Structure formats: C-alpha cells, structure tokens
C-alpha cells in the first residue's frame, strides 16, 4: 500500500508581512489603525490637559442641576424648575417629532410631484416642474422664514373667531388656524398607568388637562406595533395559501380588526377622550396647540425635501421599462392601477437608496429650528444648556452623538426595508 506524505509548508517569515501580497493589505490596515488610534489618543490627551489648564474638568454632572428656562413646544410635562436632563429630553422629542412628521409629509409631496411631473397634461407637468425647481434651488432656511412670516402675519387672530357660533369659523368645527399657531383636537386620559402628566391648553389660559404619562404612550405604541405585526403575519399566511392553492383567502376585515380592536381597547382602558379647542378669554384652550415655529419648520422641510424626492421618484419610474406599462394596458389595467400596482413597486428598488439620504438630510436640517424659535435638541442641549453650564465640549459631543445614532437608526431601518422590496434573483 502506497502512502502519500504531504510536503511541509513554507515557514512563516516576518518579511512576508511586507513582501507577500497575501499579508500586505492586512499589514497596511493595521498600521493605519494604530496611527489613527495614536492620533485620537493625542487629541483626547491634549484636550484634557487644556481643559485642566483652564480649570475645567470633563464632567456630565450638570445634567442634574436646575435648567432655569422654559420651552414653549413640548410633548411631555416640563417647567423651568426641572433639570437640564429633562430639558434635553424635551428637545430630543421635539427633534424626533419634526423628523417623523417631515419624512412622512415629504414622502407624500415627493411621490405626488414625481408622478405628476410625468403627466401628459402640460399644465400639471409644468406646475410640478416649477415646484421642484423652485424649492430645490432656494435655501431651506429662507423657506422656513417665509412660511413663519406667512403664519404670523397673514393668519387671523384668536379674537377674530368670536361671535355667536365660534365653531362655524373653524375648520370642520374643531380646527383653528391663527397667527399664534394651529389648534387641533387632542387625546386626554382620565386614567393613567404611570401617573397623569398635565399640559397647558393655551397661552396664558392657566388651564391644564391630563395628557397621560410616557408609559401610557409607550403601551399604546407597543400594542399598535404588535397589532401591525400580527396583521402582517396574517397577510403572509394568506400569500402562502395563495401560492399553494391559487386561491387567496379574504383577510381584509381580519387584518383591520387585528390592528384596530386591541388599540381601541387600550384607549378605552386608559379613559381616552377627545378634547377640542375652545375659545376662552383671549385665546383657545383645550386640544393640541401646534405653534407657528413647528408648522413653519415642518412644512418648509417637507416641501424642500419633497422636491428632491420628486426627482428621485421620477427617475425611478423612468428606470422601469416601458414594456411593463404597455403590458399592463394590454391586460386592460387602468393607468392609475398600473402606476400603483406595476410601475411603483418595480421603481422602489431605484428609489429607496437615494431616499435614505433625503430622510437623513431632513433630520439634520431640523437643526435650523433655532431660526424661528422652535426648541429642538440643538436649541436646548447645543444652545441654552451649553451657554448656562459652560460645558461646550460635553454638550457638543452629546449633540453629535445624538445625530449620529439617529442617522444610523434611520439608515438601518430603511436598509432593512430596501432588502424587503428589492428585486429577488433566483
């Protein structure tokens, strides 16, 4: 019986880290990493020494001290006697509010404008072109200021709503658009899981209403999220049944009930009630007060970003072969259904990647809120808190970390969605 013995391999030599192409790239990367770490270490050490020379230390204890300033627009209870940490939390929530509302509205504007810009109606297509080119080529800060000026100077005063029937002058009898902001119906809770918080109902009204605690809203959002997930599971099982049998079971009512019933049950348990704004004294009270600064920032960022999204949507639609449209028309599918069911689903694989960048830009552009007095995290942590405490390094590091984490979360969520809708290859 013949045996074949393996030849001993060539022993490893230090010189291979430089001259052997198998190891050279790894060597260069390790050297670059070490140099970067040494550079960062030198910067941190130099910063600490300079702060020590100025009599400062690197400390975050200032978050526990009294803030001493008010915030006009807030989602949770806050007063000037609360800590800087509470003020920063209010600013973070205000930033996230603008980011979520802005991304949603910008997507609506962008999709509508992008589709209509390809319309065969000359007037509609040209109007969308004017919108896109007008907003894309003017700095967003100017649009924020313009919309703020329109809201403050052109809208009626609260006293103009006085009369025998003030609700008749309000939109749908429950929405008041004034030069002090927009008043809309809001949800109040008579029972709370974590102790009811209160919020002022109007400027100078001196009246407060229970708004529920953060735990209440977390429970509501958790139940809503779980219900949506359960609805998606039902839809997925229906898809599998259709693939196996060719017949899709009717699940529309079941999915709607899965989402609506649990959420409504939680709201009933918390004693949720609708509070409409009412004119009292010199201003409205009750409901939700959306200040002009919030409205101006929200609409300006949405219109500005929507113009860029419109071009992304238009490019995505044009990337789909015209044969897809012709085939849909040959099957007798109407143009609106063709766009919704055939063109846009295929265009998503082109639209989603650049759309992520626009969502990130909108979130970071929200830092312009200071121009109209909207108290976001830039105004609280990077503004008043920084000036009062003198902790510029700590505040700027935390502010940068917040935007970094927020951007990574948005990017990660959109990348997951992109993997779901992208074209699957066999």
C-alpha positions in Angstrom: 0.0 0.0 0.0 1.4 3.3 -1.1 1.1 6.3 1.2 1.5 9.9 0.0 3.1 12.2 2.6 2.3 16.0 2.4 5.2 18.3 1.8 5.8 20.5 4.8 4.6 24.1 4.2 6.9 27.0 3.9 7.6 28.5 7.4 6.1 32.0 8.0 8.6 34.9 8.0 8.2 38.4 9.2 9.2 39.7 5.8 6.1 38.2 4.3 4.0 40.9 6.1 5.5 43.4 3.6 6.5 41.5 0.5 3.8 38.8 0.4 0.6 40.1 -1.3 -1.4 37.7 1.0 -0.5 39.7 4.1 0.5 43.2 2.8 -3.0 44.7 2.7 -3.7 43.5 6.3 -0.3 45.0 7.4 -1.2 48.3 5.9 -4.6 48.3 7.5 -3.2 47.5 11.0 -0.6 50.3 10.7 -3.2 52.8 9.6 -5.5 51.7 12.5 -2.7 52.1 15.0 -1.7 55.6 13.7 -5.4 56.7 13.8 -5.7 55.5 17.4 -2.5 57.2 18.4 -3.8 60.4 16.8 -7.1 60.2 18.6 -5.3 59.5 21.9 -3.1 62.5 21.4 -6.2 64.7 20.7 -8.0 63.5 23.7 -5.0 63.9 26.0 -4.3 67.4 24.6 -8.0 68.4 25.2 -7.9 67.1 28.8 -4.7 69.0 29.5 -6.0 72.2 28.0 -9.3 71.9 30.0 -7.3 71.3 33.2 -5.2 74.4 32.4 -8.4 76.4 32.2 -9.7 75.0 35.5 -12.3 72.8 33.8 -12.9 69.0 34.0 -14.8 66.6 31.8 -18.0 66.0 33.7 -21.7 65.4 33.0 -22.9 66.3 36.4 -24.5 69.4 35.1 -27.5 67.4 33.8 -28.8 67.1 37.4 -28.9 70.8 38.0 -31.9 73.1 37.5 -32.3 74.3 33.9 -34.0 77.6 34.7 -35.5 78.2 31.2 -38.9 77.4 29.6 -39.7 75.5 26.4 -42.7 76.7 24.5 -43.4 73.5 22.5 -43.2 70.2 24.4 -44.5 66.7 24.2 -44.1 65.9 27.9 -44.5 67.9 31.1 -41.7 70.3 31.7 -41.1 73.5 33.7 -38.1 75.8 34.3 -37.6 74.1 37.7 -36.8 70.7 36.0 -33.2 69.6 35.3 -31.1 70.1 32.3 -31.5 66.4 31.5 -35.3 66.8 31.3 -34.9 69.9 29.1 -32.6 67.9 26.8 -35.2 65.1 26.6 -37.8 67.6 25.6 -35.5 68.9 22.9 -34.8 65.4 21.6 -38.5 64.6 21.4 -39.2 67.8 19.6 -36.5 67.0 17.1 -37.8 63.5 16.5 -41.3 64.9 16.1 -40.2 67.1 13.3 -38.2 64.3 11.7 -41.1 61.8 11.7 -43.7 64.3 10.6 -41.3 65.8 8.0 -40.3 62.5 6.5 -43.9 61.4 6.2 -45.2 64.6 4.6 -42.1 65.0 2.3 -42.7 61.4 1.0 -46.3 62.3 0.2 -45.3 65.5 -1.6 -42.4 63.8 -3.4 -44.4 60.9 -4.7 -47.3 63.0 -5.9 -45.0 65.6 -7.5 -42.8 62.9 -9.1 -45.7 61.1 -10.7 -47.5 64.3 -11.8 -44.3 65.6 -13.4 -44.5 62.8 -15.9 -48.2 63.6 -16.6 -49.2 64.1 -20.2 -51.2 67.2 -19.1 -48.9 70.1 -20.0 -50.1 72.4 -17.3 -49.8 69.9 -14.5 -46.4 68.8 -15.6 -45.1 72.4 -15.8 -46.6 73.3 -12.4 -44.8 70.4 -10.8 -41.6 71.5 -12.6 -42.0 75.0 -11.1 -42.4 73.5 -7.6 -39.4 71.2 -7.9 -37.0 73.7 -9.4 -38.3 76.5 -7.1 -37.8 74.7 -3.8 -34.6 72.8 -4.8 -32.7 76.0 -5.8 -33.6 78.2 -2.8 -32.0 77.5 0.6 -34.4 75.8 3.0 -33.7 78.4 5.7 -35.4 81.1 3.5 -38.5 78.8 3.1 -38.6 78.3 6.9 -38.6 82.1 7.5 -41.1 82.8 4.7 -43.6 80.2 6.0 -43.1 81.6 9.5 -43.8 85.1 8.3 -47.0 83.9 6.5 -48.3 82.1 9.6 -47.6 85.1 11.9 -48.7 87.9 9.7 -51.5 86.5 7.4 -53.4 84.3 9.7 -56.4 85.6 11.8 -56.1 86.4 15.5 -58.0 84.4 18.1 -60.3 87.3 18.7 -61.5 87.1 15.1 -63.2 83.8 16.0 -65.5 85.4 18.5 -69.2 85.5 17.7 -72.4 83.7 18.3 -71.0 80.5 16.9 -67.2 80.4 17.0 -67.1 76.8 15.8 -68.6 77.9 12.5 -65.5 79.8 11.7 -63.2 76.9 12.5 -62.2 74.2 10.0 -64.5 71.2 10.5 -65.7 72.9 13.6 -62.7 71.8 15.6 -59.5 73.2 14.0 -58.5 76.8 14.4 -55.7 78.3 12.3 -54.5 81.5 14.0 -51.4 83.8 14.0 -50.4 82.1 17.3 -50.5 78.6 15.8 -52.9 75.8 14.9 -55.2 74.3 17.4 -56.4 70.8 16.7 -58.3 68.2 18.8 -56.2 66.1 21.1 -56.5 63.0 23.3 -56.7 63.3 27.0 -56.7 60.5 29.6 -58.8 60.2 32.7 -56.8 57.2 33.9 -53.0 56.6 33.6 -50.6 53.7 34.2 -47.8 55.9 35.4 -49.4 59.0 36.9 -51.1 61.6 34.8 -49.0 64.5 33.4 -50.6 67.8 32.6 -50.1 70.2 29.8 -51.2 73.8 29.3 -54.0 74.2 26.9 -53.3 77.8 25.8 -51.1 80.8 26.1 -51.9 82.4 29.4 -55.0 80.4 29.9 -53.7 78.9 33.1 -55.7 75.7 32.5 -54.2 72.2 32.2 -55.5 68.9 31.0 -54.3 65.3 31.7 -52.2 64.1 28.8 -51.1 60.7 30.3 -47.6 59.6 31.1 -44.9 58.4 28.8 -45.7 54.9 30.0 -49.2 55.3 28.6 -48.0 56.2 25.2 -45.4 53.5 25.2 -48.1 50.9 25.9 -50.3 52.3 23.1 -47.4 52.3 20.6 -46.4 48.8 21.7 -49.9 47.4 21.3 -50.2 49.2 17.9 -46.8 47.8 16.7 -47.7 44.3 17.9 -51.1 44.6 16.1 -49.5 45.7 12.9 -47.0 42.8 13.1 -49.9 40.3 13.7 -51.7 41.8 10.7 -48.6 41.2 8.5 -48.3 37.6 9.7 -51.9 37.0 8.7 -51.2 38.6 5.3 -48.1 36.4 4.9 -50.0 33.2 5.6 -52.6 34.3 3.1 -49.8 34.8 0.5 -48.5 31.2 1.2 -52.1 29.8 0.9 -52.4 31.6 -2.5 -49.1 30.2 -3.7 -50.1 26.7 -2.7 -53.8 26.6 -3.8 -54.1 29.5 -6.2 -56.9 31.0 -4.1 -56.3 33.8 -1.7 -58.4 33.9 1.5 -60.2 37.1 2.3 -58.3 38.7 5.2 -59.1 42.4 4.9 -61.6 42.6 7.8 -59.5 40.3 10.0 -56.4 42.4 9.4 -58.3 45.6 10.1 -59.8 44.2 13.3 -56.4 42.9 14.4 -55.0 46.4 14.2 -58.0 48.5 15.4 -59.6 46.4 18.2 -56.5 46.0 20.5 -55.6 49.7 20.2 -59.1 50.8 20.9 -59.3 48.5 23.9 -56.2 50.1 25.4 -57.5 53.6 24.8 -60.8 52.7 26.5 -58.9 51.2 29.5 -57.0 54.5 29.8 -60.1 56.5 29.6 -59.1 58.3 26.4 -61.3 61.2 25.4 -61.2 63.8 22.6 -60.6 67.4 23.7 -61.5 70.0 21.2 -60.1 73.6 21.3 -62.5 76.2 22.6 -62.2 79.9 22.6 -61.9 81.2 26.1 -60.9 84.8 27.1 -58.3 85.9 24.6 -57.1 82.6 23.3 -58.1 79.0 22.6 -57.8 76.3 25.2 -58.1 72.5 25.0 -56.8 70.2 22.3 -53.2 70.4 20.9 -51.5 73.7 20.2 -49.1 73.5 17.3 -47.1 76.7 17.3 -46.1 78.6 14.2 -42.5 77.7 14.7 -43.4 74.0 14.5 -45.7 74.5 11.5 -43.1 76.6 9.6 -40.3 74.2 10.2 -42.4 71.1 9.4 -43.8 72.4 6.1 -40.6 74.1 4.9 -38.6 70.9 5.5 -41.3 68.8 3.9 -41.7 71.0 0.8 -38.0 71.4 0.4 -37.1 67.7 0.8 -40.2 66.7 -1.2 -38.8 68.5 -4.2 -35.7 66.3 -4.1 -37.8 63.1 -3.5 -39.9 64.1 -6.6 -36.9 63.8 -8.8 -35.9 60.5 -7.2 -39.4 59.1 -7.8 -39.4 60.4 -11.4 -36.0 58.8 -12.0 -37.3 55.5 -10.5 -40.4 55.5 -12.7 -38.3 56.2 -15.9 -36.0 53.3 -14.9 -38.9 50.9 -15.4 -39.1 49.5 -18.9 -42.0 51.0 -21.0 -42.9 47.4 -21.9 -44.2 47.0 -18.4 -46.7 49.8 -18.9 -47.7 48.5 -22.3 -48.2 45.0 -21.0 -50.4 46.3 -18.2 -52.5 48.4 -20.7 -52.8 45.3 -22.9 -54.3 43.4 -20.0 -56.9 46.2 -19.5 -55.5 47.6 -16.3 -56.3 51.3 -15.8 -53.5 53.9 -15.8 -53.9 54.7 -12.1 -53.8 51.0 -11.1 -50.9 50.4 -13.5 -48.9 53.1 -11.7 -49.8 51.8 -8.2 -49.5 48.0 -8.9 -47.0 47.7 -11.6 -44.7 50.7 -12.0 -44.1 52.0 -8.5 -43.3 48.5 -6.9 -40.6 48.0 -9.5 -39.3 51.5 -9.2 -38.8 51.1 -5.4 -35.5 49.3 -5.9 -34.2 52.5 -7.6 -36.0 55.0 -5.3 -35.2 53.6 -1.8 -31.3 54.1 -1.7 -31.3 57.8 -2.5 -34.5 58.3 -0.5 -32.5 57.3 2.6 -30.1 60.2 2.1 -33.1 62.6 1.9 -34.5 61.4 5.2 -31.1 61.9 6.8 -30.8 65.4 5.3 -34.3 66.3 6.6 -33.4 65.1 10.1 -30.2 67.1 10.2 -31.7 70.2 8.6 -34.2 70.3 11.6 -31.3 71.9 13.5 -32.3 75.1 11.7 -35.3 75.3 14.1 -33.4 77.9 16.1 -34.1 80.4 13.4 -37.8 80.5 14.2 -37.6 79.8 17.9 -38.6 76.1 17.9 -36.9 74.4 20.8 -35.3 71.3 19.4 -32.2 69.5 20.8 -30.0 72.0 19.0 -31.6 74.8 20.9 -31.7 73.1 24.3 -28.5 70.9 24.6 -26.5 72.8 22.0 -27.9 76.2 22.9 -29.2 77.3 26.3 -27.8 74.4 28.3 -24.4 74.9 26.8 -24.4 78.6 27.5 -25.6 78.3 31.0 -23.3 75.5 32.1 -20.2 76.4 30.0 -19.8 72.7 29.2 -19.3 73.2 25.5 -17.2 70.1 24.9 -19.7 67.7 26.7 -22.7 69.3 25.0 -21.2 69.2 21.5 -20.1 65.6 21.9 -23.6 64.5 23.1 -25.3 66.6 20.3 -23.1 65.0 17.7 -23.7 61.5 19.2 -27.5 62.1 19.1 -27.5 63.0 15.4 -25.1 60.1 14.7 -27.3 57.5 16.4 -30.5 58.9 14.9 -29.0 58.8 11.4 -27.7 55.2 11.9 -31.2 54.1 13.1 -32.9 55.7 10.1 -30.4 54.3 7.7 -30.6 50.8 9.2 -34.4 50.8 9.2 -34.5 51.9 5.6 -31.9 49.4 4.5 -34.0 46.6 6.0 -37.0 47.9 4.1 -34.8 48.1 0.9 -33.8 44.4 1.3 -37.5 43.5 1.5 -38.6 45.3 -1.6 -35.5 44.9 -3.8 -35.7 42.5 -6.8 -35.0 38.9 -5.7 -32.8 37.0 -8.0 -33.0 33.2 -8.4 
